[in-house]
Amino acid sequence: MKYIRIILGLFLALLMLCACTAPESMSDPASEPAQESVRIVVASDLHYLSQALTDNGPLFRRVVEHGDGKLMLDIEAITEAFIEQMISEHPDAVVLTGDLSFNGEVRSLADLAEKLGRLQEADVPVLVIPGNHDVRRSDAYCYSGDSYEPVPSARADDFHELYADFGPRQARSVDELSGSYVWDAAEGLRLLLLDTNSAAVNSFPSESLDWLEEELREAQEAGAQVICFSHQNLLIHNSMFVFGYQISNADAVIELLTRYGVLANMCGHMHIQHVLDGSVPEVLSSPLSLVPCRYGLLAWDNAGLTYEARSTDVSAWARRHGRTEEQLLDFDKYAEESFYQNCCRQISERYGAAELPEGALERMASCFADTNLAYFTGAAPERERLLTELDFWVSAAGESFETAYLRGILKDESPDPLYVKLR
């Protein structure tokens, strides 16, 4: 009997040991090895203009000087520097969220496609969607000296034919009506590229909502997470810029993205660096064509999704290629000064004929330029100075669009737009 009790005790101890030892398939997820990060670059609003369409002569310089601050005189250098930087950094994909061209010139789109092909040859997939500047434009021109002449402008079909190999042809699903598509970035991660400009400007077709829901449901059932990309924004980032900036039927799209747990939406169009939290967080990337020629790096793994703003190093590219132009060798300074002067010009043209106190115009221009530079690049404005300057502005020139715009910036309490954990 004694030996039986000993054997029974050993058997019970063995059972308890087995019960306390979890099988490998039931191990604690926290102890599992970290998932390898997927790195996606997102950039917007390059506004590339083929060098065959401009001599950077007097007329084109006037167009640039009276534009919105885009660095069009150096767009070739910016484009080449960005492509070389992407080849060097070698992300898992580069997503361009529209306004690839200056004003929809077929030649610009074709030349850019050839350049982007170098990225694909370097095993860096490039995914694109059109912006409002890429299709159905009436202002596609060739500039020479003091004259210009119209050139062919892309239709939606032209764009999709030129860029079929940049996303759609490799996609798991394409919506034929809107041109939107879903692309597999990795096991468990899909990229949804919403085309809001091919079927109609600034709108996702209501007829395509069924396709969108089907793709989101399929991703959810497969256990895959989704990151969305669009040109125009889904959320209102500035109450003074809604029509033409927010996708016209954004509410219907947001409802679907929220219901199926889409991680975030990446977009451009407004030319500012900005982040809004919400049921679907949204990041506006400032453009490649404006100071500081920025792009975003998305990093996704089992810890979540992060966004980090980075800048294209044009000066390093210029030195590598033996360029001697002063503005290229110190490009950041040149680009910032160009943007600053453009802002000052806007105020001078707006208030130059007004009767203002001595020195008021210069003071107003300086305030507007400094605040706008901070706003567009994602830096915090000098709040106390801005409050003081707003009081002076109103006393000198009265309330205006500009003062309302500056007050809106003061009220902005968005997350850090340069680095943010989205999920």
ROBA-662405 format. One record per atom (N, C-alpha, C): x, y, z. Coordinates in steps of 0.1 Angstrom, whole numbers, plus 5000, padded with zeros to 4 digits. Last residue first. Layout:
<torvos>
XYZ/...
</torvos>
This chain:
<torvos>
498255484662/497555374668/498455294677/499955704659/498555714654/497655604660/502155904673/501755764674/500255764670/504056144655/502856114663/502555964662/505856424647/505956284651/504756254659/504856654636/506156604631/506456464635/502656764648/502456714634/503756654629/501256694679/502556724673/502456674658/497656764676/498856694681/500156734674/496157104677/496356964672/497556894678/494957344683/495557264694/495757114689/494457664671/494757524668/495557454679/494057924676/493157824683/493557684681/495958044660/496058054675/495257954682/494758004635/496057934639/496257934654/492658184637/492358034636/493657954639/493958424637/493258384649/492958234649/494758424610/495758414620/495158374634/492258444597/493158334594/494158314606/491458694606/490658574610/491458444608/493358854594/493358844609/492458724613/492758804567/494058764572/494058754588/490258904563/490458764561/491758714568/489959154590/490059114576/490158954575/489659454609/489559314608/489559274593/492159724605/490859664607/490859514606/494659844604/493959814591/492559754593/495459914630/496059984618/495159964606/494159754648/494159904650/494559974638/494759504637/493359554637/493259704639/497559504642/496959484628/495559544628/497659514670/498259624662/497659614648/496559264676/495959384681/496359504673/498359094663/496959104659/496259224664/500659134678/500659184665/499259184659/499959014703/500259154702/500159214688/499558754694/498458824700/498658974699/502158694684/501058694675/499858774681/503658694708/503858794698/502758804688/502458484721/502358614727/502658724717/502958264702/501658304706/501558444711/504658184676/504958264689/503658324693/503557864665/503758004663/504058074677/505257554662/504257634669/504557784667/505557394629/506157454641/505057534649/504757304604/504357224616/504957274629/505057454582/506057354585/505857274597/502857624581/503057534570/504057424573/503257764606/502057684603/502257584592/505657904602/505457804613/504357714610/504958064580/506057974579/505957864590/502858214591/502558124581/503658024579/504358364610/503258274615/502958174604/506058514593/506658424604/505558324608/504258644577/505258554571/505758464582/502758804594/502058704586/503058604581/504758964606/503958884614/503258774606/505659104583/506559014591/505758924599/503459244575/503959144566/504959044573/503059414596/502059314593/502559204584/505459564594/505159494606/504159384604/505159684569/506259594571/506059504584/502859834574/502859734564/503959634566/503660024594/502659914597/502659804587/505360234589/505960104593/504959994596/502860464596/504260444591/504760314597/499460344592/500560414599/501960374594/497960344559/498360274571/499360364579/495760324535/496360424543/496660364557/496560084509/495760134521/496560234528/497959964490/497360094486/496560154498/498959734502/499959834497/499259964494/497559514510/497459634518/498259754513/498059314491/496759324497/496559454503/500759334484/499759344474/498359374479/501859284510/502059414503/501059434492/500959024515/500459134523/500659264517/502458884494/500958874495/500358994503/505058944501/504558994489/502958994489/505358794524/505458934525/504859004513/505258534513/504258574522/504158734524/507558544497/506358524491/505158564500/509558564517/509358674508/507958664501/509258304529/509058424537/508758544527/509958144507/508658134513/508258264520/512658214505/511758234493/510258234498/513758144529/513658294526/512758314514/513457874528/512757944538/512658094535/515157814506/513757784505/512957854515/517657904516/517157964504/515557934503/518057724537/517957874539/517257944528/518057484523/517057504534/516857654536/520257504505/518857504500/517857534511/522957564498/522357604511/520857614509/523257474473/524157424483/523757464497/521257594458/521157454460/522057404471/521957864458/520757824464/520557684467/524457854444/524457884459/523157844465/525457594423/524457704425/524357734440/527057384417/527657504423/526757614426/527157024419/526457154416/527057264423/528156764422/529056874419/528357004414/526556574433/526556594418/527356714414/526756604460/527156474454/527256494439/525656864464/527156834466/527556704459/522956814458/523756904450/525256884451/522356634479/522256584465/523056674456/522556804500/523456694500/523456634485/520556994494/521957034494/522856914493/518156844497/518556884484/520056934484/516856624515/518156694516/518656724502/513556634525/514456594514/515756684515/512656564559/512856654548/513856594538/509956404577/511356414574/511456514562/507756314603/508056404592/509556414590/506456004612/507556094614/507756174602/503955804627/504255894616/505455984620/503155464636/503755594639/503955674626/501155204649/501555284637/502055424641/502054914669/501155014664/501655084651/503454694676/503354794686/502454914681/503754534654/502754494664/502654584676/504154804630/504454674635/503454634646/504955064608/503854984613/504454844618/505755394601/506255274606/505155184613/505955634577/505055554585/505755424589/507355934571/507655794572/506755734582/506656204548/506456134561/506855994560/508456484535/507756364533/507556304547/509056824524/508956724534/508156604529/510357084519/510356974510/510256834517/509757274540/511157224538/511157094530/508957464511/509857454523/509157374534/507357264486/507457384495/508357354506/507157034472/507457144465/507557274473/506156834489/507556824485/508056954478/503956984514/504356934501/505856924498/502956834545/503256954537/503956904524/500356604550/501856624548/502056744540/498056554575/498356634563/499856644562/496656274589/497856354588/497856424574/494056174611/494456214597/495656304598/492355904627/493256014627/493756044613/489155834629/490155804620/491155914620/488055954651/487755814650/488755754639/490956164659/489556144656/489255994655/493356434654/492856304660/491456294657/495156574628/493956574636/493656444641/498056754619/497556624624/496256654631/500056904593/499056914604/498556774607/501557124572/501857004580/500957004592/499857224542/500357254556/500757114562/498757194517/500057244518/500557274532/496357064511/496257194518/497657264519/497356824497/496456924491/496457064498/497256524515/498056644512/497156764509/497056244538/496656324526/497556444525/496155944553/497256024550/496856114537/494255814580/494255854566/495455954564/494455504600/494655654598/494455684583/493355244604/494255304613/494355454612/489955144604/491155184596/492055264605/487655004615/488855024622/490155064614/485254994603/486154884601/487554904606/484055234611/483355104614/484354984612/485755424599/485655404614/485055274618/485355394572/486655374577/486655354592/482555454571/483055324568/484455294573/482555724579/481755624587/482255484584/484155844560/484655834574/483855724582/482455834538/483755764538/484255734552/480355994546/480055854543/481355774543/481756244550/481056174561/480856024558/482756334525/483656274535/482956194546/481956414500/481156324508/481956254518/484056594493/482656644494/481756544502/486956634512/486256554503/484756574504/488056964518/487556844524/486756764513/488657154498/489657094506/489256964512/486357254486/487557234478/488657164485/485457404516/485057374503/486257364494/487357474538/486557354538/486157314523/489057684554/489357614542/488657474542/488457784578/488357874567/488557804554/488857584597/487457614594/487357714582/491157334590/491057474592/489657514588/490657064587/491857104594/491957254597/488256844587/488356984585/489557034593/488956524571/488556604582/488856754579/489856424546/488556384551/488056464563/491456614520/491356564533/489956524537/492756504488/492056594496/491756534510/494056234484/494656364481/494056474490/494555964506/493756034497/494556164494/494855644521/495555754516/494555824506/494755424551/494055494539/494955614535/495655114562/495955254562/495455314549/494454834579/494354914567/494755054570/495154484589/494854634592/495054714579/493554174586/494554264581/494154414585/491853954591/492754004602/493854104597/490053894572/491353834570/492353874581/487954054580/487853914581/489153834580/489054304572/488754274586/488654124589/489254284545/490454304552/490254264567/486454254539/487354144536/488654154543/485554514547/485054394554/486054274551/486954664528/487254684543/486754564550/485854584504/487254564506/487654584521/483154654509/483454514506/484954484509/483254934511/482854844522/483254704521/484054994485/484955034496/484554944508/481954904469/483254844467/484154874479/479955084480/479854934482/481154864480/480955324471/480955304485/480755154488/480655394445/481855314449/481855284463/478555564442/478455424436/479555334440/479555794452/478655724461/478455574456/483055864446/481655834440/480855754450/484456114463/484555974462/483155924457/485756424451/484656344456/484956194454/487356614438/487156624452/485956544457/485956584406/486956654414/486456654429/485256244396/484756384398/485756454408/486956034389/485456034385/484856174386/489456134398/489256084385/487856084380/489656224425/489756324414/489456264400/490056054445/488856144447/488956254436/490955744452/491055834441/489855924442/492555604479/491255664475/491555764464/494155324487/494355444480/493055494474/494955134513/493755174506/494055314500/497154874521/497055014518/495855044509/497254634547/496854674533/496754824533/498754384566/498654524563/498354554549/499054104568/498454174579/498354324577/502054094551/501054014557/500354084569/502154414533/502754304541/501654214546/500654564515/501954604519/502754494526/498554524488/499154454500/500554504503/496254774480/497554714477/498054644490/493354874463/493954824476/495154744472/492155184447/492655044448/493255004461/490255394425/490755364438/491255214438/488855454403/490255444401/490955414414/486055474402/486855584409/488255574406/485355244386/484755374385/485555484390/486955024393/487055074379/486355214378/488854964420/487455004417/487555084403/490854674423/490754814418/489254844415/492854474444/491554514440/491554654435/495554434447/494654314450/493254344445/497754574423/496754584434/495954454435/499454614402/499854514412/498854504424/498154804387/498454684381/498854574391/498155034406/496954964401/497154824396/501055094411/500055064421/498954974415/502255184386/502555244399/501355224409/501455104362/502455014369/502855074382/499755304354/499255174356/500155084364/500355564346/500755524360/500155384364/499355614321/500755644324/501255574337/496655544324/497455464315/498955484318/495755724343/495755584347/496655504337/496055964327/496855944340/496955794343/494255914307/495655934304/496555914316/491855904320/492355784313/493855794310/491656174329/491756064339/492355944333/493756364307/492456324312/492656214322/496256614308/495856474310/494356464313/496756844281/496556824296/495956684297/499156974258/498056874261/498056854276/499557334262/500057194258/499057094263/499557674252/498957554258/499557434253/502357894257/501357834248/500757704254/503958214264/503458074268/502458024258/506658444268/505458394262/505158254267/509158544274/507958624278/506658564273/510658234275/510858384275/509758454281/508258004276/509458034269/509658184269/506357734288/506757864291/508157894284/503357564282/504857564280/505257704280/500657464304/501357554294/502757514293/497457404315/498757334312/499457414300/494957484324/496057584325/497457504323/492857324327/492857414315/494057504315/492856974336/493257114338/493157194325/492256694339/491256794334/491656934338/494556604365/493656564355/492656684352/496256714385/496756614376/495856574364/495356874405/496256934395/496656834384/493956704422/493156794414/494056874403/495856404419/495356514426/494556604417/495856044416/495956174410/495356274420/498155824433/496755854430/496856004424/500655564434/500155694432/498655704430/503455384446/501955384445/501555534443/506355204440/505755344441/504255334438/508654984456/507455004449/506955154451/511954954450/511055034459/509755054452/513754824434/512954744442/512254824453/514954994415/515654974428/514954894438/512855014397/514054934393/514954904405/511355194412/510855064410/511954964406/512955414409/512755364422/512255224421/512855464381/514155424387/513955374401/510255544377/510655404373/511955364379/510255804383/509855714394/510155574390/511055894358/511955914369/511555814380/508855824342/510155774339/511155784351/506955984355/506755844355/508155774352/507856244347/507956204361/507856044363/507256234320/508656244324/508856204339/504456214321/505256114315/506656114319/503756454334/503356324340/504256214334/504756644316/505256644330/504956504336/503156584293/504656564293/505256564307/500656644302/500956504299/502456484299/500056864329/500756844316/501056704313/498856934353/498356824345/498956804331/500457144364/499057164361/498557064350/502556994378/502257134380/500857164377/501956664392/502356754381/501956904385/500956534414/502256494409/502856604399/498656544430/499356664425/500756634422/499056244451/498456344442/499156474440/500556104471/499056124473/498556244464/502655844467/502455984464/500956014462/504355624487/503055654482/503055804479/506755364485/506555514485/505155544479/507655094506/506855154495/506955304496/509655024523/508954914517/507954964506/512555234516/511355194523/510655084516/515455324511/514855194506/513655154515/517355524513/516555474525/515855344523/518255544486/519155514497/518455464509/515855584472/516655474468/517655434479/515155824484/514355704486/515055584482/517155994475/517055974490/516155844492/516655994448/517955934453/517855904468/514156124449/514255994443/515555924448/514856374460/513956294467/514056144462/516556484440/517056454454/516156364462/514856504418/516056414418/516556384432/513056694429/512556564424/513756464424/514756914433/513956854444/513556714441/515656974407/516656934418/515856864429/513257044395/514056924390/514956874401/512457264409/511657144411/512357024405/513257524411/514257414415/513557284416/511257684405/512457704397/513457594400/509257624423/509157564410/510457584402/508457594451/509857614446/510057564432/505557774460/506157654455/507557684449/504158004466/505457974473/506057854469/501958054451/501758024465/503057984472/502958314428/502158194431/502058174446/504458514418/503158544422/502258424425/506858374412/506858484422/505458524427/505958214391/506358154403/506358254415/505358404371/504358304375/504658254389/507858514368/506758594373/505658514378/509258294357/509658354370/508558434376/507958274333/507758174343/508158214357/508858514321/507358494323/507158384334/511758494320/511058604327/509558574331/512458124323/512558264318/511758364325/512557854325/512757934337/513058084334/511757734303/513157774303/513557854315/509657454302/509957584308/511457604306/509257194293/508157294292/508457424298/511257024297/511057054283/509957164282/511156974324/512057084320/511957114305/507856934337/508956884328/509857004324/507156994370/506957044356/508157004348/505456854398/506656844389/506256914375/504156864423/503956964413/505056964402/504056724447/505356754441/505256864431/502056644466/502156784460/503556814455/503456424491/502356484483/502756614476/504256104505/504556244501/503456294492/505255844527/504155914520/504556054517/506855534530/506955684528/505755734521/506655274553/505955334541/506255484541/507954994566/508255134565/507655184552/507154754590/506954794576/507054944575/509154574614/508454704610/508354714595/508554244624/509454334617/508654454612/507254194657/507054184643/507954284636/509054054684/508454174677/508354154662/508253724696/509153824690/508453934683/506153704726/506453664712/507453774706/505353784750/506653724749/507053684735/502953884747/503953974750/505353914749/501353654744/501653734732/502853834735/502153364760/501853504762/502253584750/501253054743/502153144750/501753284751/499852864731/499052944741/500053034748/501452704716/500452784709/499752884718/502952564735/503552674728/502552764721/500952514765/501552474753/502052594745/501952584799/501152614787/501752564774/502052404827/502952434816/502052454803/500352324846/500952454848/501852494836/499652064838/498652164838/499152304839/502051934843/501551944829/500552064828/502151944870/503152004863/502752034848/499951794877/499951934881/500952004873/500751534868/499551604862/499551754865/502951494885/503151504870/502051574863/501551474909/502551584907/502851604892/500151234904/499451364906/500351484904/502351054902/501451074891/500651204892/503351064928/504251104917/503351134905/501150964942/501651094945/502451154933/501150694932/499950784930/500350934932/503550604943/503350604928/502250704925/502950624970/504150694965/503950714949/500850444973/500650584976/501750674970/502150204966/501050254957/500750404960/503850174987/504350194973/503350254964/502050125008/502950235008/503450274995/500849885000/500050005000/500950135000/
</torvos>
